Amino acid sequence: MSQRVLIYLLRRDLRLADNPILHDIGRTFSQSQHPYTHLLPVFVFPAQQVEVSGFLRSPEDRSPYPEARSQVGNFWRCGPHRAKFLAESVWDLKTALESVGSGLTLRVGMQGQVVKELLETFKEQSDVETVGVWMTSEEGVEEKREEGEVQKAVEAAGKEFKLWVDEKYYIDDRDLPFPKPSGLPDVFTSFRKTVEPLRSAPRRVLSKPSKLPPIPTNIPPHPAPFSMPETLDNLKTSLLKPLDTSPVLANPPSYPSPTESAHSFSGGATSAHDRLHHLLTDGAAASYKDTRNGLLGLDFSTKLSAYLALGCITARQVHASLLAFEDAENSHPSAEKWKSNKHKNGYGAGENKGTAGIRFELLWRDYMRLCTRKFGPRLFRISGFRDDESYPWKSPSSSEDHKRILDRFLRGDTGTGLIDASQRELLHTGYTSNRARQNVASFWAKHLGFDWRVGAEWYECNLVDYDVSSNWGNWQYVAGVGNDPRGESRVFNPVKQSHDYDREGEYIKAWVPELRDVSDVQGVWQGWMISEGERANLGIKGLEWVERPLKRINFSVDRKGGGGGGRGGKNNERGRGRGGGGYRGARGGGGGGRWRGQGHNGHNGHGGGKQGRTGPMDKEMKAAPEGQ
């Protein structure tokens, strides 16, 4: 009997439930008449974004593709942390598809070429007819190019090509209040007001198919010179092999034991829903608004961003669970667990500031994605959405001195504690908090004045939750060329931010162990403030980042605990302020228990400082969160 095959090309829609394509296929297949008998789900590791030379069949083979490196900084575009998470997410989907009678075929290369080869191979089989190719639309420039190449290959073969709406976001495209991308407001708040109230904005979640068509009986093998692994471990090995041979950073700093990662989660829809269940059951969702600026620990933020980026879970699935939790829907599978801990998590008490805060941040992801739709390739241009070419950005490649500055920035040797801790955490774990990301971006682009795209590419390489719109849009926002209405006047003071969010220096000490025994927290925030004698006693005298920091920022805490503003950043904006409360010298512990100190001899400041006015460099910056 002839097999009528539908090919489903997956990219960042790695889930079985709330998947419009699989929902439609499952519904159609359950009917007596259906236009296809077999389904071939295919995931392609895109050679321009993920290094694929580890899939070569033998050491003698050579990849036909150039290395997957960034244009400005020449970094790997997908580093080891995201590669591992991606492999786990793909394999979790493969397992889920097999559980409903289907499967998943893996390929490496370029989407259009892969589809062309599959169509040609199936054409040679007399008992197979390909009826069409379906895929989900995305907004990035490369992704749009992929869609065009796939459509060209499919239509050249005389088959149906269908591009489905991407429904992993909070507000469905069909419910947006403007028909064209040009109608998107350039300020987030204006956009938010057009779609409120947020609690009733998303559409309903689509059910998971209970059964899907089988895969074709004779799937073509992967063309030479590549071969595909048959286990998850071997898939990870293939992805990591070239990254191990040529690491993202030569001679990286050692991992600072016993510090624990704030993002120790596996990829895939299964883990995504486990995480969401935990957030609601244990009360982390209810407290999200109060904790989201945290720096250490697992539960100060949702940590759903990596799953959202790959479509392992959708924003409306998150919303649906929030709604069921708030309204005490007893039919929800997690209801009994939620109910058993309602004294802590607020089950059945309606929307609270934590769950409202999660919805607010999910909408930020929508907004950044819509900005990509509106501005297209301007997402990646140094002049940004604003087309602002007035600022003389420094290039890391323009001199040996600039190359050294870049190297110190990447490895976390700048001499500014918050920046160094964040960069080392990122390198070691693939994650750093939203608060830290904003400070790092501001430090690189505004305090040092370097090409912001280098920072965006470094984050693309390392972040496990990299999302093209959120990452590049946020870097533009902080650099002053994006859709921040305050533009370049918004500058973060990373020392004041440490005073506000890492008062005892626990986060910095966790990731910069050289500073764990420093007596005065101001020396933790900036190593150059450590006395000569203490530097010698601690064995850090002579370290370049202690003796010659990339930037000295004159912010200090007086004996009464007041935070003193200082000069620093672009145009030397002055941060003014007295007070800010007392501070206590670092004493170990703290930070959510993720780093256990051994006790440090600090001194206790006295409170009572009066909160003063803040200058431009001290104001809070509200940018779209990626590290939720």
Secondary structure in CASP SS format (residue, H / E / C, confidence):
PFRMAT SS
TARGET T0000
AUTHOR 0000-0000-0000
METHOD secondary structure of the structure
MODEL  1
M C 1.00
S C 1.00
Q E 1.00
R E 1.00
V E 1.00
L E 1.00
I E 1.00
Y E 1.00
L E 1.00
L E 1.00
R C 1.00
R C 1.00
D C 1.00
L C 1.00
R C 1.00
L C 1.00
A C 1.00
D C 1.00
N C 1.00
P H 1.00
I H 1.00
L H 1.00
H H 1.00
D H 1.00
I H 1.00
G H 1.00
R H 1.00
T H 1.00
F H 1.00
S C 1.00
Q C 1.00
S C 1.00
Q C 1.00
H C 1.00
P C 1.00
Y C 1.00
T C 1.00
H E 1.00
L E 1.00
L E 1.00
P E 1.00
V E 1.00
F E 1.00
V E 1.00
F E 1.00
P E 1.00
A C 1.00
Q C 1.00
Q C 1.00
V C 1.00
E C 1.00
V C 1.00
S H 1.00
G H 1.00
F H 1.00
L E 1.00
R C 1.00
S C 1.00
P C 1.00
E C 1.00
D C 1.00
R C 1.00
S C 1.00
P C 1.00
Y C 1.00
P C 1.00
E C 1.00
A C 1.00
R E 1.00
S C 1.00
Q C 1.00
V C 1.00
G C 1.00
N C 1.00
F C 1.00
W E 1.00
R C 1.00
C C 1.00
G C 1.00
P H 1.00
H H 1.00
R H 1.00
A H 1.00
K H 1.00
F H 1.00
L H 1.00
A H 1.00
E H 1.00
S H 1.00
V H 1.00
W H 1.00
D H 1.00
L H 1.00
K H 1.00
T H 1.00
A H 1.00
L H 1.00
E H 1.00
S H 1.00
V C 1.00
G C 1.00
S C 1.00
G C 1.00
L C 1.00
T E 1.00
L E 1.00
R E 1.00
V E 1.00
G E 1.00
M C 1.00
Q H 1.00
G H 1.00
Q H 1.00
V H 1.00
V H 1.00
K H 1.00
E H 1.00
L H 1.00
L H 1.00
E H 1.00
T H 1.00
F H 1.00
K H 1.00
E C 1.00
Q C 1.00
S C 1.00
D C 1.00
V E 1.00
E E 1.00
T E 1.00
V E 1.00
G E 1.00
V E 1.00
W E 1.00
M E 1.00
T E 1.00
S C 1.00
E C 1.00
E C 1.00
G C 1.00
V H 1.00
E H 1.00
E H 1.00
K H 1.00
R H 1.00
E H 1.00
E H 1.00
G H 1.00
E H 1.00
V H 1.00
Q H 1.00
K H 1.00
A H 1.00
V H 1.00
E H 1.00
A H 1.00
A C 1.00
G C 1.00
K C 1.00
E E 1.00
F E 1.00
K E 1.00
L E 1.00
W E 1.00
V C 1.00
D C 1.00
E C 1.00
K C 1.00
Y C 1.00
Y C 1.00
I C 1.00
D C 1.00
D H 1.00
R H 1.00
D H 1.00
L C 1.00
P C 1.00
F C 1.00
P C 1.00
K C 1.00
P H 1.00
S H 1.00
G H 1.00
L C 1.00
P C 1.00
D C 1.00
V C 1.00
F H 1.00
T H 1.00
S H 1.00
F H 1.00
R H 1.00
K H 1.00
T H 1.00
V H 1.00
E C 1.00
P C 1.00
L H 1.00
R H 1.00
S H 1.00
A C 1.00
P C 1.00
R C 1.00
R C 1.00
V C 1.00
L C 1.00
S C 1.00
K C 1.00
P C 1.00
S C 1.00
K C 1.00
L C 1.00
P C 1.00
P C 1.00
I C 1.00
P C 1.00
T C 1.00
N C 1.00
I C 1.00
P C 1.00
P C 1.00
H C 1.00
P C 1.00
A C 1.00
P C 1.00
F E 1.00
S C 1.00
M C 1.00
P C 1.00
E C 1.00
T C 1.00
L H 1.00
D H 1.00
N H 1.00
L H 1.00
K H 1.00
T H 1.00
S H 1.00
L H 1.00
L H 1.00
K H 1.00
P H 1.00
L H 1.00
D H 1.00
T H 1.00
S C 1.00
P C 1.00
V C 1.00
L C 1.00
A C 1.00
N C 1.00
P C 1.00
P C 1.00
S C 1.00
Y C 1.00
P C 1.00
S C 1.00
P C 1.00
T C 1.00
E C 1.00
S C 1.00
A C 1.00
H C 1.00
S C 1.00
F C 1.00
S C 1.00
G C 1.00
G C 1.00
A H 1.00
T H 1.00
S H 1.00
A H 1.00
H H 1.00
D H 1.00
R H 1.00
L H 1.00
H H 1.00
H H 1.00
L H 1.00
L H 1.00
T H 1.00
D C 1.00
G C 1.00
A C 1.00
A C 1.00
A C 1.00
S C 1.00
Y H 1.00
K H 1.00
D H 1.00
T H 1.00
R C 1.00
N C 1.00
G C 1.00
L C 1.00
L C 1.00
G C 1.00
L C 1.00
D C 1.00
F C 1.00
S C 1.00
T C 1.00
K C 1.00
L C 1.00
S H 1.00
A H 1.00
Y H 1.00
L H 1.00
A H 1.00
L C 1.00
G C 1.00
C C 1.00
I C 1.00
T C 1.00
A H 1.00
R H 1.00
Q H 1.00
V H 1.00
H H 1.00
A H 1.00
S H 1.00
L H 1.00
L H 1.00
A H 1.00
F H 1.00
E H 1.00
D C 1.00
A C 1.00
E C 1.00
N C 1.00
S C 1.00
H C 1.00
P C 1.00
S C 1.00
A H 1.00
E H 1.00
K H 1.00
W H 1.00
K H 1.00
S H 1.00
N C 1.00
K H 1.00
H H 1.00
K H 1.00
N H 1.00
G C 1.00
Y C 1.00
G C 1.00
A C 1.00
G C 1.00
E C 1.00
N C 1.00
K H 1.00
G H 1.00
T H 1.00
A H 1.00
G H 1.00
I H 1.00
R H 1.00
F H 1.00
E H 1.00
L H 1.00
L H 1.00
W H 1.00
R H 1.00
D H 1.00
Y H 1.00
M H 1.00
R H 1.00
L H 1.00
C H 1.00
T H 1.00
R H 1.00
K H 1.00
F H 1.00
G H 1.00
P H 1.00
R H 1.00
L H 1.00
F C 1.00
R C 1.00
I C 1.00
S C 1.00
G C 1.00
F C 1.00
R C 1.00
D C 1.00
D C 1.00
E C 1.00
S C 1.00
Y C 1.00
P C 1.00
W C 1.00
K E 1.00
S C 1.00
P C 1.00
S C 1.00
S C 1.00
S C 1.00
E H 1.00
D H 1.00
H H 1.00
K H 1.00
R H 1.00
I H 1.00
L H 1.00
D H 1.00
R H 1.00
F H 1.00
L H 1.00
R H 1.00
G C 1.00
D C 1.00
T C 1.00
G C 1.00
T E 1.00
G H 1.00
L H 1.00
I H 1.00
D H 1.00
A H 1.00
S H 1.00
Q H 1.00
R H 1.00
E H 1.00
L H 1.00
L H 1.00
H H 1.00
T H 1.00
G C 1.00
Y C 1.00
T C 1.00
S C 1.00
N H 1.00
R H 1.00
A H 1.00
R H 1.00
Q H 1.00
N H 1.00
V H 1.00
A H 1.00
S H 1.00
F H 1.00
W H 1.00
A H 1.00
K H 1.00
H H 1.00
L C 1.00
G C 1.00
F E 1.00
D C 1.00
W H 1.00
R H 1.00
V H 1.00
G H 1.00
A H 1.00
E H 1.00
W H 1.00
Y H 1.00
E H 1.00
C H 1.00
N H 1.00
L C 1.00
V C 1.00
D C 1.00
Y C 1.00
D C 1.00
V H 1.00
S H 1.00
S H 1.00
N H 1.00
W H 1.00
G H 1.00
N H 1.00
W H 1.00
Q H 1.00
Y H 1.00
V H 1.00
A H 1.00
G C 1.00
V C 1.00
G C 1.00
N C 1.00
D C 1.00
P C 1.00
R C 1.00
G H 1.00
E H 1.00
S H 1.00
R C 1.00
V C 1.00
F C 1.00
N C 1.00
P H 1.00
V H 1.00
K H 1.00
Q H 1.00
S H 1.00
H H 1.00
D H 1.00
Y H 1.00
D C 1.00
R C 1.00
E C 1.00
G C 1.00
E H 1.00
Y H 1.00
I H 1.00
K H 1.00
A H 1.00
W H 1.00
V C 1.00
P H 1.00
E H 1.00
L H 1.00
R C 1.00
D C 1.00
V C 1.00
S C 1.00
D C 1.00
V H 1.00
Q H 1.00
G H 1.00
V H 1.00
W H 1.00
Q E 1.00
G H 1.00
W H 1.00
M H 1.00
I C 1.00
S C 1.00
E H 1.00
G H 1.00
E H 1.00
R H 1.00
A H 1.00
N H 1.00
L H 1.00
G C 1.00
I C 1.00
K C 1.00
G C 1.00
L C 1.00
E H 1.00
W H 1.00
V H 1.00
E H 1.00
R C 1.00
P C 1.00
L C 1.00
K C 1.00
R C 1.00
I C 1.00
N C 1.00
F C 1.00
S E 1.00
V E 1.00
D C 1.00
R C 1.00
K C 1.00
G C 1.00
G C 1.00
G E 1.00
G E 1.00
G C 1.00
G C 1.00
R E 1.00
G C 1.00
G C 1.00
K H 1.00
N H 1.00
N H 1.00
E C 1.00
R E 1.00
G C 1.00
R C 1.00
G C 1.00
R C 1.00
G C 1.00
G C 1.00
G C 1.00
G C 1.00
Y C 1.00
R E 1.00
G C 1.00
A C 1.00
R C 1.00
G C 1.00
G C 1.00
G C 1.00
G H 1.00
G H 1.00
G H 1.00
R C 1.00
W C 1.00
R C 1.00
G C 1.00
Q C 1.00
G C 1.00
H C 1.00
N C 1.00
G C 1.00
H C 1.00
N E 1.00
G C 1.00
H C 1.00
G C 1.00
G C 1.00
G C 1.00
K C 1.00
Q C 1.00
G C 1.00
R C 1.00
T C 1.00
G C 1.00
P H 1.00
M H 1.00
D H 1.00
K C 1.00
E C 1.00
M C 1.00
K C 1.00
A C 1.00
A C 1.00
P C 1.00
E C 1.00
G C 1.00
Q C 1.00
END
